[in-house]
Amino acid sequence: MHQNNNMNRFFLNIVFFLFFGIVSAQTLRTHTVDSRDTLEKIAQRYGVIPEDILALNPDAKNQLPVGSILVIPNPIEKKATETAEVKELVSYRVYRVKRKETLYSIAQKFDITIEDIKKHNQQLYNNAPLQFKDKIYIPKYKTKRVAIVPQAVKTYKVLPKEGKWRVAYKFGISVQELEALNPSMGDVLQEGQLLNVPNIESSEEKNVSDERFGFYKVLPKEGFYRLYKKLGIRQDSLELLNPGLAETGLKAGMVLKVPAEHIKDIDLTALEVTHLADQLQYFSPKSVALMLPFKANLVDFDSIKLAKQQIQRDGYIRISTEFYAGVEMALDSAKRLGISTTLEVYDTEANPQTTAQLLKTHNFSKYDVVLGPLTSNNITLVAQNLQQTTTAVVSPFVKLEKNYPNLIQTIPNDEWLAEKLLNRVKKDTIPHQTLIIYDSKSADRAQQIRRAFPDAKMLSSERNKEGEEQYYIEFETVQKALQPGKTLVFLETNNESFASNVSSMLNGLNGITLQKDQENEKATIKVERELILMTTNRNNAFMGNNISNTDLSNLNFQFPSVHFYKEDLNSFTKIYKQRFGTYPTRYATRGFDLTLDILLRLAAFDSIFEQLTETQTNYLENKFKYMQNEDGGYVNTSAYILKYEDLFILKVQD
């Protein structure tokens, strides 16, 4: 792989700041030293003792450089069993040295140590003899008895055949926390290796020697329902085997004790591999240009804190970095299959002028594939520039209305995604009603649904007297539109407030409810409904803070999606975690899936365009099957139908 040195340095800096910063923030705290800090002040601020900080930051014993970053452990609440007398400085006595007095005689006179005197008279450290009438400060102390608080961290020697999961479980911490306490411990523990672990009593350490049980590490976003599906163990059984779990709940990285027979058949290293891997025959080196908006010129690498803030704040930089990490992983996987790749990276800065200049000064027609850029304007510039060449331009995220002969759009268009959901619903043979709720900006989508279900009722958001849309709908209006029995409700909106309003009302009307009898207003009747909420376009309106995932789960919310997040611990996730210190995001996984698909197609066929429309591939979380547009170019026609169930997102249909 070939890269520009500056870009390579930029990526390494970005990965360090982004991934390491995130991991540290999840497990331990950090403190940036300022000019007024002392070790004692920092320890007091965070509720730990200086020895706790020194255990994780040995260099702090000698110096505390301004601007340096210390790792601060979480305090361990523990009752002290011992006490000790300590001296507390009360005031100073100003003392004039008499003839022939020495530090020793003065220390004896005031019942203090020579070090006590020197500590408060720094000039005495030069060992010069005291002079007659020298003025020195004599500290005055009072003694008090205080409880001895145990240190937060102690040293543990690894036993034979002991791995990270066992050690983490023994001391009641997650694997991530064990790794944070021991940054250089390596992937495989060695017998006799010394580790930092929480300083708990031996009686509090959990038993890990019973061979009837094994250990399972909880994955990100993994809940009890998912564990039941995977392990066949219900929540109450897990809580019984793991005291304290009922109070803390599941957390990513937590290690659970489970019966051994429930985990022996789980393939923890399974990785979905496309069948193209069995058809490789063209092994000449591949060349790929990656065009992403890293904005390297705007990131201040001289300031760790500022760089982290810039990366987190700028979506382009974050997505580019995570996507690039996935690309790097795909290159490694392809290399193991015998596919060598030259990768050159270009920073578009999300700027059309920068992209145009890159196209002017570099020959992109020499590449097999140009992957990127991310913005529609820049994709259009690149596709136009290379449309007369054999170089494929692959758009990882952007959908364009205009097509170019060598443009490969990997995101299906919105109409196709909507039709995929509607075609599935049409196959539902159980009698049901259909209700479409929409706002004015989604009127075209509502009409597309109405064409599929001509008998559907339609409700639009309310307007005020001036005709302005309120993104709101009356409860009584929705209630009257819903008859007893099963109803499929399509909600089409880009407005989070409207989505929240409607989903909350529908959840309240779902199941058995009481309402007034229309024939007798003084009487109430029971009405039983089964409401299924759907949308042809799951956008940010359905993922905001005001949306209740409980409401969506209760309504079995269904939608089409290009991406299906899998929580299984596969080899990609494990290697990615080892390499970058955190779990892959959907952008990283997409970078891996898309890049690997490109390289496998280049190695399986003489051209990336060969059999592009005949071959469907399926990877970790993305799949690809392309259709050629009438006016040129290709678009992906693969997606999933997903649904919310018990607060999880599950796959309904490939």
Buried (B, 14 or more C-beta within 10 A) or exposed (E): BEBEEEBEEBBEBBBBBBBBBBBBEBBBEEBEBEEEBEBEEBBEEBBBBBBBBBBBBEEBEEEBEEEBBBBBBBBBEBEEEEEEEEEEEEEEEEBEBEEEBEBEEBBEEBEBEBEBBBBBBEEBEEEEEBEEEBEBBBBEBEEEEEEEBBBBBBEBEBBEEBEBBBBBBBBBBBBBBBBBBBEEBEEEBEEEBEBBBBBBEEEEBBEBEEEEBBBBBBBEBBBBBBBBEBBBBEBEBBBEBBEEBEEEEBBBBBBBBBBEEBBEEBEEEEBBBBEBBEBBEBEEEBBBBBBBBBBBEEBEBEEBBEBBBBBBEBEBBBBBBBBBBBBBBBBBBBEEBEBBBBBBBBBBBBBBEBBBEBBEEEEBEEBBBBBBBBBBBBBBBBBBBBBEBEBBBBBBBBBBEEBBBBBBBBBBBBEBBBBBBBEBBEEEEEEBBBBBBBBEBBEEBBEBBBEBBEEBBBBBBBEEEEEEBEBBBEEEEBBEBBEEEBBBBBBBBBBBBBBBBBBBBBBBBBEEBEEEEEEEEEEEEEBEBBBBBBBBBBBEBBEEEEBEBEBBBBBBBBBBBBBBBEBBBBEBBBBBBEBBBBBBBBBBBBBBBBBBBBBBBBBBBEEBBEBBEEBBBBBBBBBBBBBBBEEEBBBBBBBBBBBBBBBBBBEBBE
